[in-house]
Amino acid sequence: MTPNNVDHRTDALIELSVPVRVLKFDLEKSETGGFSEDTRTLAVSRSGGSVPLQNSVMPGDSVRIINLENHSEADFRVIGSLGSTDKNADIVAIECLDRRDAFWGVEWTASSGNSQHAQELCCRSCGAKANRRLTLMELEVLRSPGTVLLSCDSCLKQTYWGDAKFDPAGDSTTVGSISPEPSPDIEPQEKTPADKMVEKRRAKRSSLKLSILVRNQAGEEEVSKIVDVSKLGVSVQLFMTLSVGDIVKIEYPYDPRSAGIEQSAEVRWRSRYYNQDFPRTFGLRFIR
């Protein structure tokens, strides 16, 4: 099934193969800067879908997805795993952060909204029970491995929730390469090797879409939007030509009506994927 022959769908999950490029930006992995992977969707909904990925992601991660059919771009949140393919790729459930009705090339009915489904769930960490409203993709993840990552008011962090009628003590099973990211404010009493690996990500990241001005050593300037920011640096998409090791001047948040704070940054990585019709992603580390 292709986007050209699909129309007037409700907010259900439909089988649809759309060629996409999935990009993940990671300032802490300067040797790769994340990943860029071409794949095809297995199914889509008005607000999300599922894609097989060879690269590892975690629930809560933000990824940029480019629809290679219509060249639309949008940011998506990783909801969780739906299992794996026969080629050992993880089937990842994703949900669009910004509503983009035409992103998949499907014409949705005007009455179809981003429906939510009420479920009686139980927190696997503290045992708290609550009636939670799940999106379609959250419900799909809950039905697959049996747990979904949600915020818990009692634990004050993201925890795994499952059906309140089935509550194995302490169950926080994950599927495939997708694993939870612990809260930076609450340390577990006993750290497993997996916990220690996750804690290597010390710099909390944010996906604030702030304006930024970048000035290279030749004095050329470009204004863009921040893709990812942490206390260590930023990642940004630019048409400007930069090499790893270059020193640039940046201003952010950038406001042309007022003088901003300028600081220096070093280009630590750049995305392997390059096309003159699309900006390239660069990781810039602040120079203190």
C-alpha positions in Angstrom: 0.0 0.0 0.0 1.4 3.4 -0.9 0.4 6.9 0.2 -1.0 7.7 -3.2 -3.9 5.3 -2.9 -4.8 5.9 0.7 -7.4 8.5 1.8 -10.1 9.3 4.2 -8.8 7.2 7.1 -9.6 7.6 10.8 -7.0 7.7 13.5 -6.5 3.9 13.3 -3.2 2.1 12.7 -3.0 1.1 9.1 -0.4 -0.9 7.2 1.5 1.5 5.0 5.1 1.3 3.7 6.6 4.8 3.5 10.3 5.4 2.9 11.8 7.5 5.7 15.1 8.7 7.0 15.3 8.5 10.8 17.9 10.8 12.4 18.9 10.9 16.1 21.3 13.6 17.4 23.5 12.9 20.4 26.0 15.5 21.7 27.6 13.0 24.0 28.6 10.6 21.2 31.0 12.9 19.3 32.4 10.1 17.2 29.0 9.5 15.5 26.7 12.3 16.6 23.9 9.8 16.8 22.7 8.1 13.6 21.0 8.4 10.3 19.1 5.3 9.1 16.9 4.8 6.0 14.0 2.4 6.6 10.3 2.0 5.7 7.3 2.3 8.0 5.3 -0.8 8.8 2.2 1.0 9.9 1.1 4.6 10.4 -1.6 6.5 12.3 -2.6 10.1 12.2 -0.3 10.8 15.2 2.5 8.3 14.8 3.5 4.9 13.4 6.0 2.0 13.7 9.3 1.7 12.0 12.0 -1.1 12.1 15.4 0.2 13.2 18.9 -1.4 13.4 20.2 1.5 15.6 19.3 1.6 19.3 16.8 4.1 20.8 15.2 4.4 24.2 11.6 5.4 25.2 11.4 9.1 25.5 14.1 9.8 22.9 13.4 12.4 20.2 14.1 11.6 16.6 13.8 13.6 13.4 12.0 11.8 10.6 12.1 12.8 6.9 9.4 11.4 4.7 11.4 10.6 1.5 8.2 10.6 -0.6 7.1 14.1 0.1 10.2 15.5 1.9 8.2 16.5 5.0 10.2 16.6 8.3 8.9 16.3 11.8 10.1 15.5 15.3 8.8 12.2 16.9 9.0 10.7 20.3 10.0 7.1 20.8 7.2 5.3 22.7 8.7 1.9 23.0 9.2 -1.4 21.3 6.7 -3.6 19.4 9.0 -6.5 19.0 11.5 -7.3 16.2 11.6 -8.3 12.6 13.1 -11.5 11.1 16.2 -9.4 10.4 16.6 -8.6 14.1 15.6 -4.9 13.7 13.6 -3.5 16.6 10.1 -2.4 15.6 9.8 1.0 17.3 6.6 2.8 18.0 6.8 6.6 17.4 4.5 9.5 18.0 4.7 13.0 16.3 5.5 15.8 18.7 3.8 18.3 16.4 0.5 17.5 14.7 1.2 17.0 11.0 -1.9 15.6 9.3 -0.3 15.4 5.9 3.0 14.0 7.0 2.4 10.4 5.8 0.6 11.4 2.6 -2.7 10.1 4.0 -5.9 12.2 3.9 -7.5 11.7 7.3 -11.2 12.4 7.9 -12.0 15.7 9.6 -13.7 14.0 12.5 -10.7 11.8 13.3 -8.7 13.2 16.1 -5.8 12.1 18.2 -8.0 9.7 20.2 -7.0 8.5 23.7 -7.9 5.3 25.4 -8.6 5.0 29.2 -6.8 2.1 30.9 -6.5 1.0 34.5 -2.7 0.7 35.0 -0.3 0.0 37.8 3.2 1.4 38.2 5.7 -1.4 38.2 8.0 0.5 40.6 5.8 1.7 43.4 2.5 -0.2 42.8 0.4 2.9 42.4 -2.7 2.4 40.4 -4.4 5.0 38.2 -6.8 5.3 35.3 -4.4 6.6 32.6 -5.4 7.9 29.1 -3.1 6.4 26.5 -2.5 7.5 22.9 -2.9 4.9 20.1 0.8 4.2 20.0 1.1 4.0 23.8 -1.7 1.4 23.7 0.0 -0.6 21.0 3.2 -0.7 23.1 1.2 -1.7 26.2 -0.3 -4.6 24.3 3.0 -5.8 22.9 5.6 -6.1 25.8 2.9 -5.5 28.4 4.4 -2.3 29.8 4.6 1.3 28.7 6.8 4.2 30.0 4.8 6.9 31.7 5.3 9.5 34.3 4.5 8.5 37.9 3.5 11.2 40.4 4.5 9.0 43.3 7.9 8.0 42.0 8.5 11.5 40.5 10.1 10.0 37.4 9.3 8.0 34.3 8.5 4.4 35.2 7.0 1.3 33.5 3.2 0.8 33.8 1.3 -2.3 33.1 -2.3 -3.6 33.3 -3.5 -3.2 36.9 -5.1 -6.7 36.7 -1.6 -8.2 36.1 1.0 -6.9 38.5 4.1 -9.0 38.8 6.2 -7.5 41.6 9.1 -5.4 40.4 8.6 -6.2 36.7 10.3 -3.6 34.5 11.1 -5.8 31.5 12.1 -4.1 28.3 12.1 -5.5 24.8 15.0 -5.5 22.4 17.5 -2.6 22.6 15.0 -0.1 24.0 15.5 0.5 27.7 14.3 3.2 30.1 16.3 6.3 31.0 16.3 6.9 34.8 15.5 10.3 36.2 18.6 12.5 36.7 17.3 13.6 40.2 16.7 10.2 41.8 19.4 7.6 42.1 18.4 3.9 42.4 19.4 2.2 45.6 21.3 -0.5 43.8 22.9 0.1 40.4 23.0 -2.7 37.9 25.5 -2.7 35.0 22.7 -1.6 32.7 22.0 1.4 35.1 25.6 2.4 35.0 25.7 2.4 31.2 22.6 4.6 31.1 24.1 7.0 33.6 27.0 7.8 31.2 24.6 10.3 29.7 25.3 13.0 32.3 24.2 16.1 30.3 20.4 16.4 30.3 19.3 17.2 26.9 16.4 19.4 25.7 14.7 19.7 22.4 13.9 23.5 22.6 13.6 24.9 19.1 15.4 28.2 19.9 16.8 30.4 17.2 20.6 30.4 16.9 23.1 32.5 14.9 26.3 30.8 13.8 29.3 32.7 12.5 32.2 30.9 10.9 35.9 32.0 10.9 35.3 33.8 7.5 32.6 35.9 9.1 29.7 34.2 7.2 26.6 34.0 9.3 23.5 31.7 9.3 20.4 31.7 11.4 18.8 28.4 12.2 16.9 26.5 14.9 18.5 24.4 17.6 17.9 20.7 17.2 19.2 19.6 20.6 20.8 21.4 23.5 22.6 20.5 26.8 25.0 22.1 29.2 27.8 20.8 27.0 26.7 22.2 23.6 24.1 22.3 20.9 23.3 20.5 17.7 22.0 22.5 14.8 21.2 22.1 11.1 23.1 24.4 8.8 23.7 24.8 5.1 27.0 26.5 6.0 30.2 24.4 5.2 32.0 23.5 8.4 34.7 20.9 9.2 35.2 19.0 12.5 37.6 21.1 14.6 36.4 24.5 13.3 35.8 27.2 15.9 32.6 29.2 15.4 30.9 32.0 17.3 27.3 31.4 18.3 24.5 33.5 19.7 21.4 31.9 21.3 18.6 32.5 21.9 19.1 34.8 18.9 17.0 37.9 18.5 17.8 40.2 15.7 16.2 43.1 17.6 18.7 43.0 20.5 22.3 42.2 21.1 22.7 38.6 22.3 25.4 36.9 24.3 28.1 35.6 22.0 30.2 32.6 22.8 32.7 30.3 21.1 32.1 26.7 20.2 34.0 23.9 18.5 32.6 21.7 15.8 32.9 18.2 17.3 30.9 16.2 14.7 28.8 16.5 11.6 26.3 14.1 10.2 27.5 11.7 7.5 24.4 12.3 5.4 24.8 15.3 3.1 22.6 16.6 0.3 23.0 20.2 -1.0 19.2 20.5 -0.9 19.0 19.8 2.9 21.0 21.2 5.8 23.7 19.2 7.5 23.6 18.6 11.2 26.5 19.7 13.3 27.4 19.1 17.0 28.9 22.2 18.6 30.6 22.0 22.0 30.8 25.1 24.1 34.3 26.5 24.8 34.3 27.8 28.3 
